[in-house]
Amino acid sequence: MMSVKFVEPDVVHTGTCPGMCPDKERDERQRQKRLHKFEILEGTARDRLPRADPQRIVKEYARPAAGKEAAQLCELRPANVLLKTVHYLINEIVPRHDEPWAEVYDYVFDRLRSVRQDMTIQKVSGPIAVTILEKTLRFLLCASYWLCEEPIQVFDPKMNDVHVQECFSLLLANYSAGNYKNEVEFQALAILYNLGRCSTNHKVFLVYQSKGVGS
């Protein structure tokens, strides 16, 4: 008699962190004096131990390491908090003119990377994921233009490109599962951005084929 093996489906847990930064990280970075200037509570910057502004501190990217414990649910931001975080970064930090924009880029780049890390762990997809990825791509693409003349120590175009390609890949995967108003725009951006690369001809062919051109 043939035995049947049942495979348990992947269990996806949803984070419970209500703020843009987990309390544990906020307290740790405050204690270690690792707060970014954009995150310091007004009036405490000159204190011996500057304090974090709970409304402005944003979870930083943590590089995965072998043997490192998996993130706890209280350290993961759910999808709606991730979207709120992205809106804050794009609407409040990116337009700042009181600091060099290269520094703004470094900060936002890192925090958006952390957002995608939380997204990946929780397998966030659908409309919220699409909005986050579209806003992230607009930022990265604009940065590649605004900072293109900066030295490599200030702006690394290859690193930026890696993240642009990653976001395009995730975004196009989400587009395949639904209909979104900005899909045509970002399909075109993906093709234009990748002109001259080997994979582009295939992408262009698929786009034209889907429109019935040449049939």
CORBEL-V276757 format. One record per run of one state. SS is the DSSP state (2 for helix, 1 for strand, 0 for the rest). FROM is the first residue (numbers start at 1). TO is the last residue. If there is no record, write none. Layout:
SS|FROM|TO, SS|FROM|TO
//
This chain:
0|1|16, 1|17|17, 0|18|22, 2|23|31, 0|32|36, 2|37|39, 1|40|40, 0|41|51, 1|52|52, 0|53|72, 2|73|75, 0|76|76, 1|77|77, 0|78|78, 2|79|93, 0|94|100, 2|101|122, 0|123|126, 2|127|146, 0|147|156, 2|157|175, 0|176|182, 2|183|193, 0|194|199, 2|200|210, 0|211|215
//
